[in-house]
Amino acid sequence: MSSGRKGQGRQKIEMKKMSNESNLQVTFSKRRCGLFKKASEICTLCGVDVALVVFSPSGKTFSYGHPNVDTVIDRY
């Protein structure tokens, strides 16, 4: 009995910096939203204080903090 597989399945992608500037910005935006969502989830589920500061490839700064970025950084 053959399993009937036709493809190779999911392949591991090598981690390296993207060369296409447009794709880099789009990927950064999507990953940033996911990272902030995960930080929010850990705050809610575990009751911890979190501060997250991210610098985009274009130089903009994005931050997330619970209860506040400044409060958490001052405590640290």
VEXVOVO-884319 format. One record per atom (N, C-alpha, C, CB): atom name; residue in one letter; x, y, z; residue number from 1. Coordinates in steps of 0.1 Angstrom, whole numbers, m for minus. Atoms other than C-alpha are relative to their C-alpha. Glycine has a CB too. Layout:
<sites>
<site atom="CA" res="A" X="X" Y="Y" Z="Z" n="NUM"/>
...
</sites>
This chain:
<sites>
<site atom="N" res="M" X="8" Y="m12" Z="0" n="1"/>
<site atom="CA" res="M" X="0" Y="0" Z="0" n="1"/>
<site atom="C" res="M" X="9" Y="12" Z="0" n="1"/>
<site atom="CB" res="M" X="m9" Y="0" Z="12" n="1"/>
<site atom="N" res="S" X="m8" Y="m12" Z="0" n="2"/>
<site atom="CA" res="S" X="15" Y="33" Z="m10" n="2"/>
<site atom="C" res="S" X="m9" Y="11" Z="6" n="2"/>
<site atom="CB" res="S" X="4" Y="4" Z="m15" n="2"/>
<site atom="N" res="S" X="7" Y="m10" Z="m7" n="3"/>
<site atom="CA" res="S" X="6" Y="64" Z="9" n="3"/>
<site atom="C" res="S" X="m6" Y="11" Z="m9" n="3"/>
<site atom="CB" res="S" X="9" Y="7" Z="10" n="3"/>
<site atom="N" res="G" X="6" Y="m9" Z="10" n="4"/>
<site atom="CA" res="G" X="m1" Y="84" Z="m23" n="4"/>
<site atom="C" res="G" X="5" Y="14" Z="1" n="4"/>
<site atom="CB" res="G" X="m15" Y="0" Z="2" n="4"/>
<site atom="N" res="R" X="m6" Y="m13" Z="m1" n="5"/>
<site atom="CA" res="R" X="21" Y="113" Z="m14" n="5"/>
<site atom="C" res="R" X="6" Y="5" Z="m14" n="5"/>
<site atom="CB" res="R" X="11" Y="1" Z="10" n="5"/>
<site atom="N" res="K" X="m5" Y="m5" Z="12" n="6"/>
<site atom="CA" res="K" X="29" Y="135" Z="m44" n="6"/>
<site atom="C" res="K" X="10" Y="11" Z="1" n="6"/>
<site atom="CB" res="K" X="m11" Y="5" Z="m9" n="6"/>
<site atom="N" res="G" X="m9" Y="m11" Z="m2" n="7"/>
<site atom="CA" res="G" X="47" Y="165" Z="m29" n="7"/>
<site atom="C" res="G" X="10" Y="m3" Z="10" n="7"/>
<site atom="CB" res="G" X="m8" Y="12" Z="4" n="7"/>
<site atom="N" res="Q" X="m11" Y="2" Z="m9" n="8"/>
<site atom="CA" res="Q" X="77" Y="169" Z="m7" n="8"/>
<site atom="C" res="Q" X="m5" Y="5" Z="14" n="8"/>
<site atom="CB" res="Q" X="12" Y="8" Z="m4" n="8"/>
<site atom="N" res="G" X="5" Y="m5" Z="m13" n="9"/>
<site atom="CA" res="G" X="56" Y="185" Z="21" n="9"/>
<site atom="C" res="G" X="6" Y="14" Z="3" n="9"/>
<site atom="CB" res="G" X="4" Y="m9" Z="11" n="9"/>
<site atom="N" res="R" X="m5" Y="m13" Z="m4" n="10"/>
<site atom="CA" res="R" X="66" Y="216" Z="40" n="10"/>
<site atom="C" res="R" X="15" Y="0" Z="2" n="10"/>
<site atom="CB" res="R" X="m7" Y="4" Z="14" n="10"/>
<site atom="N" res="Q" X="m15" Y="0" Z="0" n="11"/>
<site atom="CA" res="Q" X="102" Y="226" Z="36" n="11"/>
<site atom="C" res="Q" X="5" Y="11" Z="10" n="11"/>
<site atom="CB" res="Q" X="5" Y="3" Z="m14" n="11"/>
<site atom="N" res="K" X="m6" Y="m11" Z="m9" n="12"/>
<site atom="CA" res="K" X="124" Y="246" Z="61" n="12"/>
<site atom="C" res="K" X="6" Y="10" Z="m9" n="12"/>
<site atom="CB" res="K" X="10" Y="m7" Z="10" n="12"/>
<site atom="N" res="I" X="m5" Y="m11" Z="8" n="13"/>
<site atom="CA" res="I" X="133" Y="280" Z="48" n="13"/>
<site atom="C" res="I" X="12" Y="6" Z="8" n="13"/>
<site atom="CB" res="I" X="m11" Y="11" Z="m2" n="13"/>
<site atom="N" res="E" X="m12" Y="m6" Z="m6" n="14"/>
<site atom="CA" res="E" X="168" Y="294" Z="55" n="14"/>
<site atom="C" res="E" X="m3" Y="14" Z="5" n="14"/>
<site atom="CB" res="E" X="12" Y="0" Z="m10" n="14"/>
<site atom="N" res="M" X="2" Y="m14" Z="m6" n="15"/>
<site atom="CA" res="M" X="167" Y="325" Z="78" n="15"/>
<site atom="C" res="M" X="12" Y="9" Z="m5" n="15"/>
<site atom="CB" res="M" X="0" Y="m1" Z="15" n="15"/>
<site atom="N" res="K" X="m10" Y="m10" Z="5" n="16"/>
<site atom="CA" res="K" X="185" Y="354" Z="61" n="16"/>
<site atom="C" res="K" X="m7" Y="13" Z="m3" n="16"/>
<site atom="CB" res="K" X="8" Y="m5" Z="m12" n="16"/>
<site atom="N" res="K" X="6" Y="m12" Z="3" n="17"/>
<site atom="CA" res="K" X="179" Y="390" Z="55" n="17"/>
<site atom="C" res="K" X="m5" Y="1" Z="m14" n="17"/>
<site atom="CB" res="K" X="10" Y="12" Z="3" n="17"/>
<site atom="N" res="M" X="7" Y="m1" Z="13" n="18"/>
<site atom="CA" res="M" X="155" Y="398" Z="27" n="18"/>
<site atom="C" res="M" X="7" Y="11" Z="m8" n="18"/>
<site atom="CB" res="M" X="m15" Y="3" Z="1" n="18"/>
<site atom="N" res="S" X="m7" Y="m10" Z="8" n="19"/>
<site atom="CA" res="S" X="170" Y="417" Z="m2" n="19"/>
<site atom="C" res="S" X="m10" Y="10" Z="m7" n="19"/>
<site atom="CB" res="S" X="8" Y="m7" Z="m11" n="19"/>
<site atom="N" res="N" X="11" Y="m9" Z="6" n="20"/>
<site atom="CA" res="N" X="137" Y="431" Z="m17" n="20"/>
<site atom="C" res="N" X="m5" Y="9" Z="11" n="20"/>
<site atom="CB" res="N" X="m11" Y="m9" Z="m6" n="20"/>
<site atom="N" res="E" X="4" Y="m10" Z="m10" n="21"/>
<site atom="CA" res="E" X="130" Y="463" Z="2" n="21"/>
<site atom="C" res="E" X="m15" Y="1" Z="3" n="21"/>
<site atom="CB" res="E" X="5" Y="14" Z="m4" n="21"/>
<site atom="N" res="S" X="14" Y="0" Z="m2" n="22"/>
<site atom="CA" res="S" X="93" Y="462" Z="m4" n="22"/>
<site atom="C" res="S" X="m5" Y="m12" Z="8" n="22"/>
<site atom="CB" res="S" X="m7" Y="0" Z="m14" n="22"/>
<site atom="N" res="N" X="4" Y="13" Z="m7" n="23"/>
<site atom="CA" res="N" X="89" Y="426" Z="8" n="23"/>
<site atom="C" res="N" X="4" Y="1" Z="15" n="23"/>
<site atom="CB" res="N" X="6" Y="m12" Z="m7" n="23"/>
<site atom="N" res="L" X="m5" Y="m1" Z="m13" n="24"/>
<site atom="CA" res="L" X="110" Y="435" Z="38" n="24"/>
<site atom="C" res="L" X="m9" Y="9" Z="9" n="24"/>
<site atom="CB" res="L" X="14" Y="7" Z="0" n="24"/>
<site atom="N" res="Q" X="10" Y="m8" Z="m8" n="25"/>
<site atom="CA" res="Q" X="86" Y="463" Z="49" n="25"/>
<site atom="C" res="Q" X="m13" Y="m7" Z="3" n="25"/>
<site atom="CB" res="Q" X="m2" Y="13" Z="m8" n="25"/>
<site atom="N" res="V" X="13" Y="7" Z="m2" n="26"/>
<site atom="CA" res="V" X="55" Y="442" Z="44" n="26"/>
<site atom="C" res="V" X="2" Y="m11" Z="11" n="26"/>
<site atom="CB" res="V" X="m4" Y="m6" Z="m13" n="26"/>
<site atom="N" res="T" X="m2" Y="10" Z="m10" n="27"/>
<site atom="CA" res="T" X="70" Y="413" Z="64" n="27"/>
<site atom="C" res="T" X="2" Y="5" Z="14" n="27"/>
<site atom="CB" res="T" X="13" Y="m8" Z="m4" n="27"/>
<site atom="N" res="F" X="m3" Y="m6" Z="m13" n="28"/>
<site atom="CA" res="F" X="82" Y="436" Z="92" n="28"/>
<site atom="C" res="F" X="m14" Y="4" Z="6" n="28"/>
<site atom="CB" res="F" X="9" Y="12" Z="m2" n="28"/>
<site atom="N" res="S" X="13" Y="m5" Z="m5" n="29"/>
<site atom="CA" res="S" X="47" Y="451" Z="95" n="29"/>
<site atom="C" res="S" X="m9" Y="m12" Z="5" n="29"/>
<site atom="CB" res="S" X="m8" Y="7" Z="m11" n="29"/>
<site atom="N" res="K" X="8" Y="12" Z="m4" n="30"/>
<site atom="CA" res="K" X="30" Y="416" Z="97" n="30"/>
<site atom="C" res="K" X="6" Y="m6" Z="12" n="30"/>
<site atom="CB" res="K" X="0" Y="m10" Z="m11" n="30"/>
<site atom="N" res="R" X="m7" Y="6" Z="m11" n="31"/>
<site atom="CA" res="R" X="56" Y="402" Z="121" n="31"/>
<site atom="C" res="R" X="m1" Y="9" Z="13" n="31"/>
<site atom="CB" res="R" X="14" Y="m2" Z="m3" n="31"/>
<site atom="N" res="R" X="1" Y="m10" Z="m11" n="32"/>
<site atom="CA" res="R" X="54" Y="434" Z="143" n="32"/>
<site atom="C" res="R" X="m14" Y="m2" Z="7" n="32"/>
<site atom="CB" res="R" X="2" Y="14" Z="m5" n="32"/>
<site atom="N" res="C" X="14" Y="2" Z="m6" n="33"/>
<site atom="CA" res="C" X="16" Y="430" Z="147" n="33"/>
<site atom="C" res="C" X="m1" Y="m13" Z="7" n="33"/>
<site atom="CB" res="C" X="m10" Y="0" Z="m12" n="33"/>
<site atom="N" res="G" X="1" Y="13" Z="m7" n="34"/>
<site atom="CA" res="G" X="20" Y="393" Z="156" n="34"/>
<site atom="C" res="G" X="8" Y="1" Z="13" n="34"/>
<site atom="CB" res="G" X="6" Y="m10" Z="m9" n="34"/>
<site atom="N" res="L" X="m8" Y="m1" Z="m12" n="35"/>
<site atom="CA" res="L" X="47" Y="401" Z="181" n="35"/>
<site atom="C" res="L" X="m7" Y="8" Z="11" n="35"/>
<site atom="CB" res="L" X="14" Y="7" Z="m3" n="35"/>
<site atom="N" res="F" X="8" Y="m8" Z="m10" n="36"/>
<site atom="CA" res="F" X="26" Y="428" Z="198" n="36"/>
<site atom="C" res="F" X="m12" Y="m8" Z="5" n="36"/>
<site atom="CB" res="F" X="m5" Y="13" Z="m6" n="36"/>
<site atom="N" res="K" X="11" Y="8" Z="m4" n="37"/>
<site atom="CA" res="K" X="m3" Y="404" Z="199" n="37"/>
<site atom="C" res="K" X="4" Y="m10" Z="10" n="37"/>
<site atom="CB" res="K" X="m7" Y="m7" Z="m12" n="37"/>
<site atom="N" res="K" X="m5" Y="10" Z="m9" n="38"/>
<site atom="CA" res="K" X="18" Y="378" Z="216" n="38"/>
<site atom="C" res="K" X="3" Y="6" Z="13" n="38"/>
<site atom="CB" res="K" X="12" Y="m7" Z="m6" n="38"/>
<site atom="N" res="A" X="m3" Y="m7" Z="m12" n="39"/>
<site atom="CA" res="A" X="30" Y="403" Z="241" n="39"/>
<site atom="C" res="A" X="m13" Y="3" Z="8" n="39"/>
<site atom="CB" res="A" X="8" Y="13" Z="m3" n="39"/>
<site atom="N" res="S" X="13" Y="m3" Z="m7" n="40"/>
<site atom="CA" res="S" X="m6" Y="413" Z="249" n="40"/>
<site atom="C" res="S" X="m6" Y="m13" Z="6" n="40"/>
<site atom="CB" res="S" X="m10" Y="5" Z="m10" n="40"/>
<site atom="N" res="E" X="5" Y="13" Z="m5" n="41"/>
<site atom="CA" res="E" X="m15" Y="376" Z="253" n="41"/>
<site atom="C" res="E" X="7" Y="m4" Z="13" n="41"/>
<site atom="CB" res="E" X="1" Y="m11" Z="m11" n="41"/>
<site atom="N" res="I" X="m8" Y="4" Z="m12" n="42"/>
<site atom="CA" res="I" X="13" Y="369" Z="278" n="42"/>
<site atom="C" res="I" X="m4" Y="9" Z="12" n="42"/>
<site atom="CB" res="I" X="15" Y="1" Z="m3" n="42"/>
<site atom="N" res="C" X="4" Y="m9" Z="m11" n="43"/>
<site atom="CA" res="C" X="2" Y="400" Z="298" n="43"/>
<site atom="C" res="C" X="m14" Y="m5" Z="6" n="43"/>
<site atom="CB" res="C" X="m2" Y="14" Z="m5" n="43"/>
<site atom="N" res="T" X="13" Y="5" Z="m4" n="44"/>
<site atom="CA" res="T" X="m34" Y="387" Z="299" n="44"/>
<site atom="C" res="T" X="0" Y="m13" Z="8" n="44"/>
<site atom="CB" res="T" X="m9" Y="0" Z="m11" n="44"/>
<site atom="N" res="L" X="0" Y="13" Z="m5" n="45"/>
<site atom="CA" res="L" X="m27" Y="351" Z="306" n="45"/>
<site atom="C" res="L" X="8" Y="m2" Z="13" n="45"/>
<site atom="CB" res="L" X="6" Y="m10" Z="m10" n="45"/>
<site atom="N" res="C" X="m9" Y="2" Z="m12" n="46"/>
<site atom="CA" res="C" X="2" Y="354" Z="331" n="46"/>
<site atom="C" res="C" X="0" Y="11" Z="10" n="46"/>
<site atom="CB" res="C" X="14" Y="m2" Z="m5" n="46"/>
<site atom="N" res="G" X="0" Y="m11" Z="m9" n="47"/>
<site atom="CA" res="G" X="m4" Y="388" Z="346" n="47"/>
<site atom="C" res="G" X="13" Y="7" Z="2" n="47"/>
<site atom="CB" res="G" X="m6" Y="m4" Z="13" n="47"/>
<site atom="N" res="V" X="m13" Y="m6" Z="m1" n="48"/>
<site atom="CA" res="V" X="30" Y="401" Z="339" n="48"/>
<site atom="C" res="V" X="1" Y="14" Z="m7" n="48"/>
<site atom="CB" res="V" X="11" Y="m9" Z="m7" n="48"/>
<site atom="N" res="D" X="m2" Y="m13" Z="6" n="49"/>
<site atom="CA" res="D" X="43" Y="435" Z="329" n="49"/>
<site atom="C" res="D" X="10" Y="m2" Z="m11" n="49"/>
<site atom="CB" res="D" X="6" Y="11" Z="10" n="49"/>
<site atom="N" res="V" X="m8" Y="2" Z="12" n="50"/>
<site atom="CA" res="V" X="58" Y="437" Z="294" n="50"/>
<site atom="C" res="V" X="3" Y="14" Z="m6" n="50"/>
<site atom="CB" res="V" X="m6" Y="m9" Z="m10" n="50"/>
<site atom="N" res="A" X="m3" Y="m11" Z="8" n="51"/>
<site atom="CA" res="A" X="77" Y="464" Z="275" n="51"/>
<site atom="C" res="A" X="7" Y="m5" Z="m12" n="51"/>
<site atom="CB" res="A" X="9" Y="10" Z="8" n="51"/>
<site atom="N" res="L" X="m6" Y="4" Z="12" n="52"/>
<site atom="CA" res="L" X="86" Y="459" Z="239" n="52"/>
<site atom="C" res="L" X="2" Y="12" Z="m9" n="52"/>
<site atom="CB" res="L" X="m10" Y="m10" Z="m8" n="52"/>
<site atom="N" res="V" X="m4" Y="m11" Z="9" n="53"/>
<site atom="CA" res="V" X="105" Y="483" Z="216" n="53"/>
<site atom="C" res="V" X="6" Y="m6" Z="m12" n="53"/>
<site atom="CB" res="V" X="10" Y="10" Z="7" n="53"/>
<site atom="N" res="V" X="m5" Y="5" Z="13" n="54"/>
<site atom="CA" res="V" X="110" Y="476" Z="179" n="54"/>
<site atom="C" res="V" X="3" Y="11" Z="m9" n="54"/>
<site atom="CB" res="V" X="m11" Y="m9" Z="m6" n="54"/>
<site atom="N" res="F" X="m4" Y="m10" Z="9" n="55"/>
<site atom="CA" res="F" X="129" Y="496" Z="154" n="55"/>
<site atom="C" res="F" X="m1" Y="m6" Z="m14" n="55"/>
<site atom="CB" res="F" X="15" Y="5" Z="2" n="55"/>
<site atom="N" res="S" X="2" Y="5" Z="13" n="56"/>
<site atom="CA" res="S" X="118" Y="492" Z="118" n="56"/>
<site atom="C" res="S" X="12" Y="2" Z="m9" n="56"/>
<site atom="CB" res="S" X="m12" Y="8" Z="m7" n="56"/>
<site atom="N" res="P" X="m11" Y="m1" Z="9" n="57"/>
<site atom="CA" res="P" X="142" Y="489" Z="88" n="57"/>
<site atom="C" res="P" X="1" Y="15" Z="m5" n="57"/>
<site atom="CB" res="P" X="m2" Y="m9" Z="m12" n="57"/>
<site atom="N" res="S" X="m1" Y="m14" Z="4" n="58"/>
<site atom="CA" res="S" X="133" Y="525" Z="79" n="58"/>
<site atom="C" res="S" X="3" Y="10" Z="11" n="58"/>
<site atom="CB" res="S" X="m14" Y="4" Z="m6" n="58"/>
<site atom="N" res="G" X="m4" Y="m8" Z="m11" n="59"/>
<site atom="CA" res="G" X="142" Y="538" Z="113" n="59"/>
<site atom="C" res="G" X="m11" Y="4" Z="10" n="59"/>
<site atom="CB" res="G" X="7" Y="12" Z="m5" n="59"/>
<site atom="N" res="K" X="11" Y="m4" Z="m9" n="60"/>
<site atom="CA" res="K" X="108" Y="543" Z="129" n="60"/>
<site atom="C" res="K" X="0" Y="m9" Z="13" n="60"/>
<site atom="CB" res="K" X="m14" Y="m1" Z="m7" n="60"/>
<site atom="N" res="T" X="0" Y="7" Z="m12" n="61"/>
<site atom="CA" res="T" X="103" Y="532" Z="165" n="61"/>
<site atom="C" res="T" X="m15" Y="m4" Z="4" n="61"/>
<site atom="CB" res="T" X="6" Y="8" Z="12" n="61"/>
<site atom="N" res="F" X="13" Y="5" Z="m4" n="62"/>
<site atom="CA" res="F" X="73" Y="511" Z="176" n="62"/>
<site atom="C" res="F" X="1" Y="m6" Z="14" n="62"/>
<site atom="CB" res="F" X="m6" Y="m10" Z="m10" n="62"/>
<site atom="N" res="S" X="m1" Y="5" Z="m13" n="63"/>
<site atom="CA" res="S" X="66" Y="502" Z="212" n="63"/>
<site atom="C" res="S" X="m14" Y="m5" Z="5" n="63"/>
<site atom="CB" res="S" X="5" Y="11" Z="10" n="63"/>
<site atom="N" res="Y" X="12" Y="5" Z="m7" n="64"/>
<site atom="CA" res="Y" X="41" Y="482" Z="233" n="64"/>
<site atom="C" res="Y" X="4" Y="m2" Z="15" n="64"/>
<site atom="CB" res="Y" X="m4" Y="m14" Z="m7" n="64"/>
<site atom="N" res="G" X="m3" Y="2" Z="m15" n="65"/>
<site atom="CA" res="G" X="39" Y="482" Z="271" n="65"/>
<site atom="C" res="G" X="m13" Y="m3" Z="7" n="65"/>
<site atom="CB" res="G" X="7" Y="12" Z="5" n="65"/>
<site atom="N" res="H" X="11" Y="2" Z="m9" n="66"/>
<site atom="CA" res="H" X="16" Y="469" Z="297" n="66"/>
<site atom="C" res="H" X="5" Y="0" Z="15" n="66"/>
<site atom="CB" res="H" X="m7" Y="m14" Z="m3" n="66"/>
<site atom="N" res="P" X="10" Y="m10" Z="2" n="67"/>
<site atom="CA" res="P" X="7" Y="488" Z="318" n="67"/>
<site atom="C" res="P" X="4" Y="12" Z="m8" n="67"/>
<site atom="CB" res="P" X="m5" Y="4" Z="14" n="67"/>
<site atom="N" res="N" X="m5" Y="m11" Z="7" n="68"/>
<site atom="CA" res="N" X="29" Y="514" Z="302" n="68"/>
<site atom="C" res="N" X="15" Y="m3" Z="m3" n="68"/>
<site atom="CB" res="N" X="m2" Y="14" Z="7" n="68"/>
<site atom="N" res="V" X="m14" Y="3" Z="3" n="69"/>
<site atom="CA" res="V" X="63" Y="512" Z="284" n="69"/>
<site atom="C" res="V" X="9" Y="8" Z="10" n="69"/>
<site atom="CB" res="V" X="3" Y="5" Z="m14" n="69"/>
<site atom="N" res="D" X="m9" Y="m8" Z="m9" n="70"/>
<site atom="CA" res="D" X="78" Y="540" Z="306" n="70"/>
<site atom="C" res="D" X="0" Y="m6" Z="14" n="70"/>
<site atom="CB" res="D" X="m5" Y="14" Z="0" n="70"/>
<site atom="N" res="T" X="1" Y="6" Z="m14" n="71"/>
<site atom="CA" res="T" X="66" Y="524" Z="338" n="71"/>
<site atom="C" res="T" X="8" Y="m13" Z="1" n="71"/>
<site atom="CB" res="T" X="m15" Y="m3" Z="3" n="71"/>
<site atom="N" res="V" X="m8" Y="13" Z="0" n="72"/>
<site atom="CA" res="V" X="81" Y="490" Z="329" n="72"/>
<site atom="C" res="V" X="15" Y="3" Z="m1" n="72"/>
<site atom="CB" res="V" X="m5" Y="m9" Z="m11" n="72"/>
<site atom="N" res="I" X="m14" Y="m3" Z="2" n="73"/>
<site atom="CA" res="I" X="114" Y="505" Z="317" n="73"/>
<site atom="C" res="I" X="6" Y="7" Z="13" n="73"/>
<site atom="CB" res="I" X="2" Y="9" Z="m12" n="73"/>
<site atom="N" res="D" X="m5" Y="m6" Z="m12" n="74"/>
<site atom="CA" res="D" X="117" Y="527" Z="348" n="74"/>
<site atom="C" res="D" X="2" Y="m10" Z="11" n="74"/>
<site atom="CB" res="D" X="m10" Y="11" Z="5" n="74"/>
<site atom="N" res="R" X="m2" Y="10" Z="m10" n="75"/>
<site atom="CA" res="R" X="112" Y="497" Z="370" n="75"/>
<site atom="C" res="R" X="12" Y="m9" Z="m2" n="75"/>
<site atom="CB" res="R" X="m13" Y="m9" Z="0" n="75"/>
<site atom="N" res="Y" X="m12" Y="8" Z="3" n="76"/>
<site atom="CA" res="Y" X="139" Y="478" Z="352" n="76"/>
<site atom="C" res="Y" X="13" Y="8" Z="3" n="76"/>
<site atom="CB" res="Y" X="0" Y="m3" Z="m15" n="76"/>
</sites>
